């Protein structure tokens, strides 16, 4: 629960008491902290790197194919396929 939401005072006391007795939860909590730190570092590194031209080209091609397959061209109004 402590990972999902802030705990009330009684819950905090119970959680601390549990951590003193449970080595598995202490290890798990340390692992989660390390994992969160590593994810933040990775995301920060990704934000510094712009997408490659190859990636952008493939993305544009994929979107163009998807629009063609769906019967839409860029700038056109979406089709209304309802019978109503």
PyMOL Python script that loads the backbone (N, CA, C, O; Angstrom):
from pymol import cmd

cmd.read_pdbstr("""\
ATOM      1  N   UNK A   1       0.820  -1.188   0.000  1.00  0.00           N
ATOM      2  CA  UNK A   1       0.000   0.000   0.000  1.00  0.00           C
ATOM      3  C   UNK A   1       0.866   1.256   0.000  1.00  0.00           C
ATOM      4  O   UNK A   1       0.506   2.263  -0.609  1.00  0.00           O
ATOM      5  N   UNK A   2       1.993   1.196   0.674  1.00  0.00           N
ATOM      6  CA  UNK A   2       2.850   2.372   0.787  1.00  0.00           C
ATOM      7  C   UNK A   2       3.391   2.799  -0.580  1.00  0.00           C
ATOM      8  O   UNK A   2       3.690   3.977  -0.779  1.00  0.00           O
ATOM      9  N   UNK A   3       3.520   1.876  -1.510  1.00  0.00           N
ATOM     10  CA  UNK A   3       4.002   2.212  -2.842  1.00  0.00           C
ATOM     11  C   UNK A   3       2.910   2.844  -3.693  1.00  0.00           C
ATOM     12  O   UNK A   3       3.205   3.545  -4.661  1.00  0.00           O
ATOM     13  N   UNK A   4       1.659   2.603  -3.342  1.00  0.00           N
ATOM     14  CA  UNK A   4       0.540   3.069  -4.156  1.00  0.00           C
ATOM     15  C   UNK A   4      -0.079   4.381  -3.692  1.00  0.00           C
ATOM     16  O   UNK A   4      -0.643   5.126  -4.493  1.00  0.00           O
ATOM     17  N   UNK A   5       0.028   4.659  -2.404  1.00  0.00           N
ATOM     18  CA  UNK A   5      -0.632   5.859  -1.873  1.00  0.00           C
ATOM     19  C   UNK A   5       0.018   6.254  -0.553  1.00  0.00           C
ATOM     20  O   UNK A   5       0.679   5.440   0.092  1.00  0.00           O
ATOM     21  N   UNK A   6      -0.177   7.512  -0.156  1.00  0.00           N
ATOM     22  CA  UNK A   6       0.323   7.919   1.163  1.00  0.00           C
ATOM     23  C   UNK A   6      -0.414   7.149   2.260  1.00  0.00           C
ATOM     24  O   UNK A   6      -1.613   6.888   2.161  1.00  0.00           O
ATOM     25  N   UNK A   7       0.315   6.801   3.284  1.00  0.00           N
ATOM     26  CA  UNK A   7      -0.281   6.041   4.379  1.00  0.00           C
ATOM     27  C   UNK A   7      -0.688   6.968   5.515  1.00  0.00           C
ATOM     28  O   UNK A   7      -0.064   8.002   5.750  1.00  0.00           O
ATOM     29  N   UNK A   8      -1.750   6.574   6.213  1.00  0.00           N
ATOM     30  CA  UNK A   8      -2.135   7.281   7.425  1.00  0.00           C
ATOM     31  C   UNK A   8      -1.138   6.978   8.531  1.00  0.00           C
ATOM     32  O   UNK A   8      -0.256   6.134   8.377  1.00  0.00           O
ATOM     33  N   UNK A   9      -1.289   7.681   9.653  1.00  0.00           N
ATOM     34  CA  UNK A   9      -0.328   7.531  10.749  1.00  0.00           C
ATOM     35  C   UNK A   9      -0.270   6.100  11.268  1.00  0.00           C
ATOM     36  O   UNK A   9       0.819   5.553  11.444  1.00  0.00           O
ATOM     37  N   UNK A  10      -1.412   5.491  11.513  1.00  0.00           N
ATOM     38  CA  UNK A  10      -1.433   4.120  12.023  1.00  0.00           C
ATOM     39  C   UNK A  10      -0.840   3.140  11.008  1.00  0.00           C
ATOM     40  O   UNK A  10      -0.124   2.207  11.370  1.00  0.00           O
ATOM     41  N   UNK A  11      -1.155   3.374   9.728  1.00  0.00           N
ATOM     42  CA  UNK A  11      -0.604   2.501   8.687  1.00  0.00           C
ATOM     43  C   UNK A  11       0.917   2.635   8.608  1.00  0.00           C
ATOM     44  O   UNK A  11       1.620   1.649   8.390  1.00  0.00           O
ATOM     45  N   UNK A  12       1.420   3.854   8.784  1.00  0.00           N
ATOM     46  CA  UNK A  12       2.869   4.066   8.779  1.00  0.00           C
ATOM     47  C   UNK A  12       3.535   3.307   9.916  1.00  0.00           C
ATOM     48  O   UNK A  12       4.580   2.688   9.719  1.00  0.00           O
ATOM     49  N   UNK A  13       2.944   3.349  11.094  1.00  0.00           N
ATOM     50  CA  UNK A  13       3.493   2.634  12.251  1.00  0.00           C
ATOM     51  C   UNK A  13       3.499   1.134  11.992  1.00  0.00           C
ATOM     52  O   UNK A  13       4.495   0.456  12.243  1.00  0.00           O
ATOM     53  N   UNK A  14       2.362   0.611  11.479  1.00  0.00           N
ATOM     54  CA  UNK A  14       2.276  -0.828  11.175  1.00  0.00           C
ATOM     55  C   UNK A  14       3.293  -1.218  10.106  1.00  0.00           C
ATOM     56  O   UNK A  14       3.912  -2.279  10.189  1.00  0.00           O
ATOM     57  N   UNK A  15       3.462  -0.365   9.108  1.00  0.00           N
ATOM     58  CA  UNK A  15       4.410  -0.652   8.033  1.00  0.00           C
ATOM     59  C   UNK A  15       5.844  -0.681   8.570  1.00  0.00           C
ATOM     60  O   UNK A  15       6.610  -1.587   8.241  1.00  0.00           O
ATOM     61  N   UNK A  16       6.205   0.297   9.386  1.00  0.00           N
ATOM     62  CA  UNK A  16       7.541   0.314   9.977  1.00  0.00           C
ATOM     63  C   UNK A  16       7.790  -0.909  10.852  1.00  0.00           C
ATOM     64  O   UNK A  16       8.866  -1.506  10.805  1.00  0.00           O
ATOM     65  N   UNK A  17       6.806  -1.272  11.636  1.00  0.00           N
ATOM     66  CA  UNK A  17       6.947  -2.459  12.485  1.00  0.00           C
ATOM     67  C   UNK A  17       7.138  -3.698  11.619  1.00  0.00           C
ATOM     68  O   UNK A  17       7.943  -4.572  11.940  1.00  0.00           O
ATOM     69  N   UNK A  18       6.391  -3.768  10.517  1.00  0.00           N
ATOM     70  CA  UNK A  18       6.530  -4.907   9.615  1.00  0.00           C
ATOM     71  C   UNK A  18       7.920  -4.938   8.993  1.00  0.00           C
ATOM     72  O   UNK A  18       8.525  -6.006   8.897  1.00  0.00           O
ATOM     73  N   UNK A  19       8.437  -3.789   8.569  1.00  0.00           N
ATOM     74  CA  UNK A  19       9.763  -3.735   7.951  1.00  0.00           C
ATOM     75  C   UNK A  19      10.852  -4.205   8.904  1.00  0.00           C
ATOM     76  O   UNK A  19      11.810  -4.855   8.484  1.00  0.00           O
ATOM     77  N   UNK A  20      10.710  -3.877  10.192  1.00  0.00           N
ATOM     78  CA  UNK A  20      11.708  -4.336  11.158  1.00  0.00           C
ATOM     79  C   UNK A  20      11.732  -5.852  11.254  1.00  0.00           C
ATOM     80  O   UNK A  20      12.782  -6.443  11.505  1.00  0.00           O
ATOM     81  N   UNK A  21      10.586  -6.483  11.057  1.00  0.00           N
ATOM     82  CA  UNK A  21      10.488  -7.928  11.192  1.00  0.00           C
ATOM     83  C   UNK A  21      10.685  -8.673   9.876  1.00  0.00           C
ATOM     84  O   UNK A  21      11.031  -9.854   9.896  1.00  0.00           O
ATOM     85  N   UNK A  22      10.474  -8.018   8.729  1.00  0.00           N
ATOM     86  CA  UNK A  22      10.446  -8.722   7.449  1.00  0.00           C
ATOM     87  C   UNK A  22      11.601  -8.294   6.547  1.00  0.00           C
ATOM     88  O   UNK A  22      11.570  -7.213   5.960  1.00  0.00           O
ATOM     89  N   UNK A  23      12.604  -9.134   6.443  1.00  0.00           N
ATOM     90  CA  UNK A  23      13.763  -8.818   5.602  1.00  0.00           C
ATOM     91  C   UNK A  23      13.400  -8.830   4.113  1.00  0.00           C
ATOM     92  O   UNK A  23      14.021  -8.111   3.330  1.00  0.00           O
ATOM     93  N   UNK A  24      12.421  -9.621   3.712  1.00  0.00           N
ATOM     94  CA  UNK A  24      12.002  -9.684   2.316  1.00  0.00           C
ATOM     95  C   UNK A  24      11.439  -8.331   1.878  1.00  0.00           C
ATOM     96  O   UNK A  24      11.776  -7.844   0.799  1.00  0.00           O
ATOM     97  N   UNK A  25      10.601  -7.729   2.691  1.00  0.00           N
ATOM     98  CA  UNK A  25      10.024  -6.426   2.351  1.00  0.00           C
ATOM     99  C   UNK A  25      11.084  -5.325   2.347  1.00  0.00           C
ATOM    100  O   UNK A  25      11.021  -4.405   1.532  1.00  0.00           O
ATOM    101  N   UNK A  26      12.054  -5.415   3.251  1.00  0.00           N
ATOM    102  CA  UNK A  26      13.142  -4.427   3.245  1.00  0.00           C
ATOM    103  C   UNK A  26      13.936  -4.525   1.952  1.00  0.00           C
ATOM    104  O   UNK A  26      14.251  -3.506   1.338  1.00  0.00           O
ATOM    105  N   UNK A  27      14.262  -5.738   1.535  1.00  0.00           N
ATOM    106  CA  UNK A  27      15.002  -5.928   0.286  1.00  0.00           C
ATOM    107  C   UNK A  27      14.179  -5.466  -0.916  1.00  0.00           C
ATOM    108  O   UNK A  27      14.700  -4.814  -1.820  1.00  0.00           O
ATOM    109  N   UNK A  28      12.901  -5.807  -0.916  1.00  0.00           N
ATOM    110  CA  UNK A  28      12.015  -5.416  -2.010  1.00  0.00           C
ATOM    111  C   UNK A  28      11.951  -3.894  -2.118  1.00  0.00           C
ATOM    112  O   UNK A  28      12.028  -3.350  -3.219  1.00  0.00           O
ATOM    113  N   UNK A  29      11.810  -3.207  -0.991  1.00  0.00           N
ATOM    114  CA  UNK A  29      11.731  -1.749  -0.989  1.00  0.00           C
ATOM    115  C   UNK A  29      13.016  -1.137  -1.537  1.00  0.00           C
ATOM    116  O   UNK A  29      12.967  -0.175  -2.304  1.00  0.00           O
ATOM    117  N   UNK A  30      14.155  -1.682  -1.153  1.00  0.00           N
ATOM    118  CA  UNK A  30      15.429  -1.188  -1.691  1.00  0.00           C
ATOM    119  C   UNK A  30      15.511  -1.407  -3.192  1.00  0.00           C
ATOM    120  O   UNK A  30      15.965  -0.530  -3.926  1.00  0.00           O
ATOM    121  N   UNK A  31      15.074  -2.565  -3.646  1.00  0.00           N
ATOM    122  CA  UNK A  31      15.104  -2.860  -5.081  1.00  0.00           C
ATOM    123  C   UNK A  31      14.195  -1.919  -5.868  1.00  0.00           C
ATOM    124  O   UNK A  31      14.558  -1.471  -6.956  1.00  0.00           O
ATOM    125  N   UNK A  32      13.032  -1.622  -5.331  1.00  0.00           N
ATOM    126  CA  UNK A  32      12.100  -0.708  -5.995  1.00  0.00           C
ATOM    127  C   UNK A  32      12.707   0.692  -6.078  1.00  0.00           C
ATOM    128  O   UNK A  32      12.580   1.355  -7.107  1.00  0.00           O
ATOM    129  N   UNK A  33      13.356   1.145  -5.021  1.00  0.00           N
ATOM    130  CA  UNK A  33      13.997   2.468  -5.038  1.00  0.00           C
ATOM    131  C   UNK A  33      15.080   2.529  -6.102  1.00  0.00           C
ATOM    132  O   UNK A  33      15.177   3.518  -6.829  1.00  0.00           O
ATOM    133  N   UNK A  34      15.891   1.492  -6.204  1.00  0.00           N
ATOM    134  CA  UNK A  34      16.939   1.443  -7.219  1.00  0.00           C
ATOM    135  C   UNK A  34      16.326   1.416  -8.615  1.00  0.00           C
ATOM    136  O   UNK A  34      16.792   2.121  -9.511  1.00  0.00           O
ATOM    137  N   UNK A  35      15.293   0.613  -8.802  1.00  0.00           N
ATOM    138  CA  UNK A  35      14.632   0.514 -10.094  1.00  0.00           C
ATOM    139  C   UNK A  35      14.036   1.862 -10.515  1.00  0.00           C
ATOM    140  O   UNK A  35      14.192   2.274 -11.664  1.00  0.00           O
ATOM    141  N   UNK A  36      13.363   2.542  -9.601  1.00  0.00           N
ATOM    142  CA  UNK A  36      12.804   3.867  -9.907  1.00  0.00           C
ATOM    143  C   UNK A  36      13.902   4.846 -10.306  1.00  0.00           C
ATOM    144  O   UNK A  36      13.738   5.614 -11.254  1.00  0.00           O
ATOM    145  N   UNK A  37      15.020   4.820  -9.585  1.00  0.00           N
ATOM    146  CA  UNK A  37      16.142   5.696  -9.897  1.00  0.00           C
ATOM    147  C   UNK A  37      16.683   5.409 -11.302  1.00  0.00           C
ATOM    148  O   UNK A  37      16.938   6.337 -12.070  1.00  0.00           O
ATOM    149  N   UNK A  38      16.857   4.136 -11.635  1.00  0.00           N
ATOM    150  CA  UNK A  38      17.380   3.768 -12.949  1.00  0.00           C
ATOM    151  C   UNK A  38      16.416   4.161 -14.070  1.00  0.00           C
ATOM    152  O   UNK A  38      16.849   4.611 -15.130  1.00  0.00           O
ATOM    153  N   UNK A  39      15.133   3.994 -13.842  1.00  0.00           N
ATOM    154  CA  UNK A  39      14.140   4.383 -14.847  1.00  0.00           C
ATOM    155  C   UNK A  39      14.189   5.895 -15.064  1.00  0.00           C
ATOM    156  O   UNK A  39      14.146   6.354 -16.205  1.00  0.00           O
ATOM    157  N   UNK A  40      14.279   6.672 -13.988  1.00  0.00           N
ATOM    158  CA  UNK A  40      14.361   8.128 -14.121  1.00  0.00           C
ATOM    159  C   UNK A  40      15.602   8.531 -14.907  1.00  0.00           C
ATOM    160  O   UNK A  40      15.534   9.430 -15.745  1.00  0.00           O
ATOM    161  N   UNK A  41      16.727   7.884 -14.651  1.00  0.00           N
ATOM    162  CA  UNK A  41      17.952   8.184 -15.401  1.00  0.00           C
ATOM    163  C   UNK A  41      17.779   7.851 -16.876  1.00  0.00           C
ATOM    164  O   UNK A  41      18.200   8.617 -17.743  1.00  0.00           O
ATOM    165  N   UNK A  42      17.161   6.711 -17.161  1.00  0.00           N
ATOM    166  CA  UNK A  42      16.965   6.293 -18.547  1.00  0.00           C
ATOM    167  C   UNK A  42      16.039   7.260 -19.279  1.00  0.00           C
ATOM    168  O   UNK A  42      16.320   7.647 -20.413  1.00  0.00           O
ATOM    169  N   UNK A  43      14.958   7.645 -18.651  1.00  0.00           N
ATOM    170  CA  UNK A  43      14.014   8.577 -19.272  1.00  0.00           C
ATOM    171  C   UNK A  43      14.687   9.924 -19.496  1.00  0.00           C
ATOM    172  O   UNK A  43      14.470  10.555 -20.531  1.00  0.00           O
ATOM    173  N   UNK A  44      15.490  10.368 -18.557  1.00  0.00           N
ATOM    174  CA  UNK A  44      16.201  11.638 -18.716  1.00  0.00           C
ATOM    175  C   UNK A  44      17.159  11.562 -19.902  1.00  0.00           C
ATOM    176  O   UNK A  44      17.288  12.529 -20.653  1.00  0.00           O
ATOM    177  N   UNK A  45      17.827  10.433 -20.077  1.00  0.00           N
ATOM    178  CA  UNK A  45      18.732  10.256 -21.222  1.00  0.00           C
ATOM    179  C   UNK A  45      17.954  10.269 -22.530  1.00  0.00           C
ATOM    180  O   UNK A  45      18.416  10.848 -23.513  1.00  0.00           O
ATOM    181  N   UNK A  46      16.790   9.647 -22.560  1.00  0.00           N
ATOM    182  CA  UNK A  46      15.982   9.605 -23.774  1.00  0.00           C
ATOM    183  C   UNK A  46      15.518  10.998 -24.182  1.00  0.00           C
ATOM    184  O   UNK A  46      15.447  11.312 -25.371  1.00  0.00           O
ATOM    185  N   UNK A  47      15.204  11.827 -23.197  1.00  0.00           N
ATOM    186  CA  UNK A  47      14.696  13.158 -23.516  1.00  0.00           C
ATOM    187  C   UNK A  47      15.785  14.052 -24.112  1.00  0.00           C
ATOM    188  O   UNK A  47      15.474  15.060 -24.747  1.00  0.00           O
ATOM    189  N   UNK A  48      17.041  13.700 -23.917  1.00  0.00           N
ATOM    190  CA  UNK A  48      18.148  14.483 -24.471  1.00  0.00           C
ATOM    191  C   UNK A  48      18.454  14.098 -25.911  1.00  0.00           C
ATOM    192  O   UNK A  48      19.153  14.832 -26.609  1.00  0.00           O
ATOM    193  N   UNK A  49      17.945  12.968 -26.362  1.00  0.00           N
ATOM    194  CA  UNK A  49      18.265  12.457 -27.685  1.00  0.00           C
ATOM    195  C   UNK A  49      17.072  12.630 -28.614  1.00  0.00           C
ATOM    196  O   UNK A  49      16.022  12.032 -28.381  1.00  0.00           O
ATOM    197  N   UNK A  50      17.214  13.436 -29.662  1.00  0.00           N
ATOM    198  CA  UNK A  50      16.096  13.576 -30.603  1.00  0.00           C
ATOM    199  C   UNK A  50      15.939  12.302 -31.423  1.00  0.00           C
ATOM    200  O   UNK A  50      16.898  11.546 -31.574  1.00  0.00           O
ATOM    201  N   UNK A  51      14.739  12.049 -31.957  1.00  0.00           N
ATOM    202  CA  UNK A  51      14.551  10.852 -32.780  1.00  0.00           C
ATOM    203  C   UNK A  51      15.387  10.931 -34.053  1.00  0.00           C
ATOM    204  O   UNK A  51      15.609  12.014 -34.594  1.00  0.00           O
ATOM    205  N   UNK A  52      15.842   9.793 -34.519  1.00  0.00           N
ATOM    206  CA  UNK A  52      16.667   9.758 -35.729  1.00  0.00           C
ATOM    207  C   UNK A  52      15.807  10.043 -36.952  1.00  0.00           C
ATOM    208  O   UNK A  52      14.588   9.877 -36.927  1.00  0.00           O
ATOM    209  N   UNK A  53      16.461  10.471 -38.014  1.00  0.00           N
ATOM    210  CA  UNK A  53      15.749  10.723 -39.274  1.00  0.00           C
ATOM    211  C   UNK A  53      15.123   9.435 -39.797  1.00  0.00           C
ATOM    212  O   UNK A  53      14.027   9.454 -40.358  1.00  0.00           O
ATOM    213  N   UNK A  54      15.823   8.312 -39.612  1.00  0.00           N
ATOM    214  CA  UNK A  54      15.292   7.016 -40.056  1.00  0.00           C
ATOM    215  C   UNK A  54      13.991   6.694 -39.328  1.00  0.00           C
ATOM    216  O   UNK A  54      13.023   6.247 -39.943  1.00  0.00           O
ATOM    217  N   UNK A  55      13.972   6.924 -38.017  1.00  0.00           N
ATOM    218  CA  UNK A  55      12.760   6.671 -37.239  1.00  0.00           C
ATOM    219  C   UNK A  55      11.622   7.560 -37.721  1.00  0.00           C
ATOM    220  O   UNK A  55      10.501   7.085 -37.907  1.00  0.00           O
ATOM    221  N   UNK A  56      11.896   8.844 -37.926  1.00  0.00           N
ATOM    222  CA  UNK A  56      10.855   9.763 -38.377  1.00  0.00           C
ATOM    223  C   UNK A  56      10.318   9.371 -39.749  1.00  0.00           C
ATOM    224  O   UNK A  56       9.114   9.459 -39.992  1.00  0.00           O
ATOM    225  N   UNK A  57      11.204   8.938 -40.651  1.00  0.00           N
ATOM    226  CA  UNK A  57      10.778   8.511 -41.977  1.00  0.00           C
ATOM    227  C   UNK A  57       9.860   7.291 -41.883  1.00  0.00           C
ATOM    228  O   UNK A  57       8.809   7.249 -42.522  1.00  0.00           O
ATOM    229  N   UNK A  58      10.263   6.299 -41.084  1.00  0.00           N
ATOM    230  CA  UNK A  58       9.443   5.099 -40.917  1.00  0.00           C
ATOM    231  C   UNK A  58       8.101   5.437 -40.282  1.00  0.00           C
ATOM    232  O   UNK A  58       7.078   4.863 -40.653  1.00  0.00           O
ATOM    233  N   UNK A  59       8.097   6.358 -39.333  1.00  0.00           N
ATOM    234  CA  UNK A  59       6.854   6.773 -38.697  1.00  0.00           C
ATOM    235  C   UNK A  59       5.923   7.431 -39.710  1.00  0.00           C
ATOM    236  O   UNK A  59       4.729   7.131 -39.749  1.00  0.00           O
ATOM    237  N   UNK A  60       6.470   8.328 -40.528  1.00  0.00           N
ATOM    238  CA  UNK A  60       5.656   8.983 -41.559  1.00  0.00           C
ATOM    239  C   UNK A  60       5.096   7.961 -42.544  1.00  0.00           C
ATOM    240  O   UNK A  60       3.929   8.045 -42.927  1.00  0.00           O
ATOM    241  N   UNK A  61       5.917   7.000 -42.955  1.00  0.00           N
ATOM    242  CA  UNK A  61       5.457   5.963 -43.889  1.00  0.00           C
ATOM    243  C   UNK A  61       4.339   5.129 -43.264  1.00  0.00           C
ATOM    244  O   UNK A  61       3.340   4.824 -43.915  1.00  0.00           O
ATOM    245  N   UNK A  62       4.518   4.770 -42.010  1.00  0.00           N
ATOM    246  CA  UNK A  62       3.509   3.970 -41.314  1.00  0.00           C
ATOM    247  C   UNK A  62       2.188   4.740 -41.220  1.00  0.00           C
ATOM    248  O   UNK A  62       1.121   4.178 -41.467  1.00  0.00           O
ATOM    249  N   UNK A  63       2.261   6.011 -40.865  1.00  0.00           N
ATOM    250  CA  UNK A  63       1.046   6.810 -40.753  1.00  0.00           C
ATOM    251  C   UNK A  63       0.376   6.981 -42.108  1.00  0.00           C
ATOM    252  O   UNK A  63      -0.852   6.953 -42.197  1.00  0.00           O
ATOM    253  N   UNK A  64       1.165   7.158 -43.166  1.00  0.00           N
ATOM    254  CA  UNK A  64       0.594   7.300 -44.503  1.00  0.00           C
ATOM    255  C   UNK A  64      -0.106   6.006 -44.917  1.00  0.00           C
ATOM    256  O   UNK A  64      -1.202   6.050 -45.477  1.00  0.00           O
ATOM    257  N   UNK A  65       0.511   4.861 -44.650  1.00  0.00           N
ATOM    258  CA  UNK A  65      -0.110   3.572 -44.975  1.00  0.00           C
ATOM    259  C   UNK A  65      -1.399   3.382 -44.189  1.00  0.00           C
ATOM    260  O   UNK A  65      -2.401   2.914 -44.728  1.00  0.00           O
ATOM    261  N   UNK A  66      -1.368   3.743 -42.925  1.00  0.00           N
ATOM    262  CA  UNK A  66      -2.547   3.584 -42.078  1.00  0.00           C
ATOM    263  C   UNK A  66      -3.676   4.477 -42.583  1.00  0.00           C
ATOM    264  O   UNK A  66      -4.825   4.040 -42.639  1.00  0.00           O
ATOM    265  N   UNK A  67      -3.372   5.707 -42.949  1.00  0.00           N
ATOM    266  CA  UNK A  67      -4.398   6.613 -43.472  1.00  0.00           C
ATOM    267  C   UNK A  67      -4.962   6.101 -44.787  1.00  0.00           C
ATOM    268  O   UNK A  67      -6.167   6.197 -45.020  1.00  0.00           O
ATOM    269  N   UNK A  68      -4.108   5.558 -45.651  1.00  0.00           N
ATOM    270  CA  UNK A  68      -4.566   5.014 -46.925  1.00  0.00           C
ATOM    271  C   UNK A  68      -5.448   3.799 -46.698  1.00  0.00           C
ATOM    272  O   UNK A  68      -6.496   3.667 -47.330  1.00  0.00           O
ATOM    273  N   UNK A  69      -5.035   2.910 -45.803  1.00  0.00           N
ATOM    274  CA  UNK A  69      -5.796   1.700 -45.500  1.00  0.00           C
ATOM    275  C   UNK A  69      -7.155   2.033 -44.908  1.00  0.00           C
ATOM    276  O   UNK A  69      -8.145   1.363 -45.199  1.00  0.00           O
ATOM    277  N   UNK A  70      -7.204   3.077 -44.070  1.00  0.00           N
ATOM    278  CA  UNK A  70      -8.458   3.475 -43.428  1.00  0.00           C
ATOM    279  C   UNK A  70      -9.350   4.291 -44.357  1.00  0.00           C
ATOM    280  O   UNK A  70     -10.469   4.646 -43.986  1.00  0.00           O
ATOM    281  N   UNK A  71      -8.863   4.594 -45.566  1.00  0.00           N
ATOM    282  CA  UNK A  71      -9.657   5.372 -46.502  1.00  0.00           C
ATOM    283  C   UNK A  71      -9.582   6.862 -46.270  1.00  0.00           C
ATOM    284  O   UNK A  71     -10.353   7.619 -46.860  1.00  0.00           O
ATOM    285  N   UNK A  72      -8.680   7.295 -45.432  1.00  0.00           N
ATOM    286  CA  UNK A  72      -8.508   8.721 -45.168  1.00  0.00           C
ATOM    287  C   UNK A  72      -7.226   9.197 -45.808  1.00  0.00           C
ATOM    288  O   UNK A  72      -6.215   8.496 -45.785  1.00  0.00           O
ATOM    289  N   UNK A  73      -7.263  10.365 -46.371  1.00  0.00           N
ATOM    290  CA  UNK A  73      -6.026  10.999 -46.810  1.00  0.00           C
ATOM    291  C   UNK A  73      -5.783  12.185 -45.898  1.00  0.00           C
ATOM    292  O   UNK A  73      -6.713  12.689 -45.269  1.00  0.00           O
ATOM    293  N   UNK A  74      -4.563  12.624 -45.822  1.00  0.00           N
ATOM    294  CA  UNK A  74      -4.261  13.740 -44.946  1.00  0.00           C
ATOM    295  C   UNK A  74      -5.085  14.944 -45.354  1.00  0.00           C
ATOM    296  O   UNK A  74      -5.155  15.275 -46.537  1.00  0.00           O
ATOM    297  N   UNK A  75      -5.700  15.592 -44.404  1.00  0.00           N
ATOM    298  CA  UNK A  75      -6.474  16.784 -44.665  1.00  0.00           C
ATOM    299  C   UNK A  75      -7.908  16.518 -45.048  1.00  0.00           C
ATOM    300  O   UNK A  75      -8.684  17.463 -45.187  1.00  0.00           O
ATOM    301  N   UNK A  76      -8.293  15.267 -45.222  1.00  0.00           N
ATOM    302  CA  UNK A  76      -9.683  14.979 -45.597  1.00  0.00           C
ATOM    303  C   UNK A  76     -10.518  14.746 -44.355  1.00  0.00           C
ATOM    304  O   UNK A  76      -9.995  14.437 -43.285  1.00  0.00           O
ATOM    305  N   UNK A  77     -11.805  14.897 -44.511  1.00  0.00           N
ATOM    306  CA  UNK A  77     -12.727  14.647 -43.417  1.00  0.00           C
ATOM    307  C   UNK A  77     -12.872  13.150 -43.183  1.00  0.00           C
ATOM    308  O   UNK A  77     -12.854  12.382 -44.145  1.00  0.00           O
ATOM    309  N   UNK A  78     -13.015  12.718 -41.949  1.00  0.00           N
ATOM    310  CA  UNK A  78     -13.231  11.276 -41.691  1.00  0.00           C
ATOM    311  C   UNK A  78     -14.579  10.840 -42.255  1.00  0.00           C
ATOM    312  O   UNK A  78     -15.541  11.606 -42.293  1.00  0.00           O
ATOM    313  N   UNK A  79     -14.614   9.597 -42.688  1.00  0.00           N
ATOM    314  CA  UNK A  79     -15.843   9.028 -43.239  1.00  0.00           C
ATOM    315  C   UNK A  79     -16.776   8.636 -42.123  1.00  0.00           C
ATOM    316  O   UNK A  79     -16.333   8.147 -41.083  1.00  0.00           O
ATOM    317  N   UNK A  80     -18.066   8.843 -42.322  1.00  0.00           N
ATOM    318  CA  UNK A  80     -19.067   8.410 -41.361  1.00  0.00           C
ATOM    319  C   UNK A  80     -19.707   7.142 -41.896  1.00  0.00           C
ATOM    320  O   UNK A  80     -20.469   7.187 -42.862  1.00  0.00           O
ATOM    321  N   UNK A  81     -19.399   6.005 -41.268  1.00  0.00           N
ATOM    322  CA  UNK A  81     -19.885   4.715 -41.749  1.00  0.00           C
ATOM    323  C   UNK A  81     -21.143   4.255 -41.029  1.00  0.00           C
ATOM    324  O   UNK A  81     -21.523   3.092 -41.160  1.00  0.00           O
ATOM    325  N   UNK A  82     -21.802   5.128 -40.272  1.00  0.00           N
ATOM    326  CA  UNK A  82     -22.984   4.694 -39.544  1.00  0.00           C
ATOM    327  C   UNK A  82     -24.189   4.655 -40.469  1.00  0.00           C
ATOM    328  O   UNK A  82     -24.262   5.391 -41.452  1.00  0.00           O
ATOM    329  N   UNK A  83     -25.120   3.791 -40.140  1.00  0.00           N
ATOM    330  CA  UNK A  83     -26.319   3.635 -40.959  1.00  0.00           C
ATOM    331  C   UNK A  83     -27.435   4.548 -40.499  1.00  0.00           C
ATOM    332  O   UNK A  83     -28.545   4.456 -41.023  1.00  0.00           O
ATOM    333  N   UNK A  84     -27.186   5.428 -39.536  1.00  0.00           N
ATOM    334  CA  UNK A  84     -28.233   6.243 -38.951  1.00  0.00           C
ATOM    335  C   UNK A  84     -28.389   7.505 -39.568  1.00  0.00           C
ATOM    336  O   UNK A  84     -29.247   8.289 -39.162  1.00  0.00           O
TER     337      UNK A  84
END
""", "prot")
cmd.dss("prot")
cmd.show_as("cartoon", "prot")
cmd.util.cbc("prot")
cmd.orient("prot")
